[in-house]
């Protein structure tokens, strides 16, 4: 039996959550083409005969503009310690940027093995992939460099086999049928937030968070209430939409994912509430489950 913890780090929008879902073969992390979708630490558990790998998906490391941003960066950076392997995920198609260089520089005093994962190779030629490898290999002493396409499940088995070489424990941390440490309430609220990301304009989703305020599960149906928290009344109007059309569409799409998760019918109610400047208020950040310990504003 070999086991261990593996942290996924990188700048926003490199595909960390997509990779996690592909590795686990189950949707446990929301995805979006907008940056900074992931806000909470999410653990996915990969099980195979003789192996258990606990993957830790972290928020994208970015330049913070509010208290919440500082919390997310601190959470992400904290998971470069006490793990067996770090997967540094980069958008190989997009090319190396200042954000990638800053993260690589932050790893200079790290004793943990770092595997560079070049993502999105499905959009690249073999020559472009080789050039990307040559660009990155001189920047850091990576234990391995693995090109993948998380979206198309390309080279994922190779990545898993590489990770297995660096596992150091021999205990099973979780039951073999467990796929995530996240609660059902958290996953439900995240599915709603994902639909808001996809159905609203670029800046709007970052002023929104979601909380499951009611979860009542019966044999054949689950009754669920999710509160959508926004920081301005103008955003509230946009989220609701003309005659409630956008909110209704969010509910329809989120319910499909929740029903697939629970394998039963779901009755979902959504309520939109305004809490001004919630991302900068310690009280609300704690209520919403964000840990801001040691954060200095």
C-alpha positions, 0 to 999 in steps of 0.5 A: 500500500502506497499513499500520500498527499499531492497539492495542485498549485498554479495561477488562476485559470490553468485548469487545476479544478478540471484536472482534479475532476479528471483524476478523480473521475467525478465532478467535485470541483467547479470549473469556469473559463473565468479566473479565480473560480476556486475559493476553498481548499478542495480535497479529492481522493483517488483510490486504486488497488494498492494506492490512495492519493489525496489531491488538494486543489488550491485557489489560483495564486494571484495579486489580491485586491481585497481581504478575500484575495489575501486569504485565498493566496495564503491558503494556496501557499500553505499547501506547498508544505507537508505534502509528498508532491506538488503539482505546478500546473501551467497553461502551456498554450498560453506560455510562461507569464509573470505569475508563473515565474513568481510562483516558481520563485516562491518554491526556491526554498521548498524541499518537496518534489515539484512536478511541472504539469504542462496543461492544455496540450490538446491545442498544441503541436508536438513542436510547441510542446517540446518548446514549452518543456525547454522553456520551463526546464531551466527555470527550476529543478523539477522532479518531472515534467508531464504534458497533459490535457486535463479536459481531454484526459490525455496523458493522465495515466502517465501523470498518475504513474509519475506521482506514484513514484513519490508517495511516502506513506503506506496507510489508507487515510480514507475509506476506499469509496470516498472521493472527496472530503467536501460536504454535500452542502458545500458541493451544492452551493458550489454547483450553484456558484458555477452556474452563476460564473457561466451565466453572468458577465466577467466581473460579476461572479467575483462579488458573489458567494453561495451558502446552502442554508437548508438541506433536507434529504428524504428517500426519493427527493432532497429539498434544498435552499441556497442563498446567493450573497452579493455585495451590491443591489445592482448585482442582485438585480442582474443575478435575478434577471428580467422577470427572474429568468437568469435565476431560474436558469441557474436553478435549472442547470444547478439542479441537474448537477445536484441530482447527478451527485445525489442520484435522486430528485431535487427541489431547489430554491434560490434566494439572493441577498445583499451584504455590502462589501462582504469580501472585506468584512471579517465577520462575513468571511468567517460566516462564509467559511473562509479562514483568515487566520494570520491575514494582515489587512 
